[in-house]
Amino acid sequence: MPMKGALLIFRLAGIRVYLHFTWFIVAALEVTRFAHRYQNPIWAVLEYCALFGVVLMHEFGHALACRQTGGQADTIVLWPLGGIAFVKPPARPGAYLWSIAAGPLVNVVLFPLFTLFAFVLTKLHWKTVHPDFYQFVLTVWFMNAGLLFFNLIPVYPLDGGQILRGLLWLKVGPIRSLKAASIIGFGGAILFALWAIAWRSIWLGILAFFIFAQAQTGWRAAQNLAIESEDTARREAAISPPPIPEQQR
């Protein structure tokens, strides 16, 4: 099991999808907060489920793209902050970039579809005929757009930050790119913490902590990669025979 308290809910294409138990607690609170938007509160439940439906498609984008590159991806976890696809692409910048970028690309594909659907419903005057369904579609449109733009913020470990790391990898290699991305992540965590204080938002505070923790993990991983690289270089130097001087004629 990828994390304590995560329950397996289904498998698809060999990928196990887990749902953390805290999702239900937060769902109850959020549904209560959304209920005022609808005449029938069941639409608030559907709205919250739709949010995580979009998140799940996003995470499957990561997982399937990773597999396409020859990497490993067999687990997705949904929890109150969204979703996590456990992916391990090959150690190549192109494979890494595609595995990360495929998630937001799912939201890019969904964006015109939701836009067209909302436009058609507006023209059909569903805002007055079926107000709950119209509000539901409009909210899903905003959620998908919000997820897209939020995930593209260039702060590690958000997708935007990991895409930035992949681009840096092309120039400076895997170790320095991960260190740079982690430093940006630390800065982003501080900004989110200040935002949380200014807005008195618990969720922004939790997000700031998550970003800081993941940036710290990235920094340690970069240090470990550097140590492994140095050890490999020493072993290769010890094994390689010394150069033979050219004979003088």
Secondary structure, 3 states (H helix, E strand, C coil): CCCCCEEEEEEECCEEEEEECHHHHHHHHHHHHHHHHCCCCHHHHHHHHHHHHHHHHHHHHHHHHHHHCCCEEEEEEEECCEEEEEEECCCCHHHHHHHHHHHHHHHHHHHHHHHHHHHHHHHCCHHHHCHHHHHHHHHHHHHHHHHHHHHCCCCCCCHHHHHHHHHHHHHHHHHHHHHHHHHHHHHHHHHHHHHHHHHCCHHHHHHHHHHHHHHHHHHHHHHHHHHHHHHHHHHHHHHCCCCCCCCCC
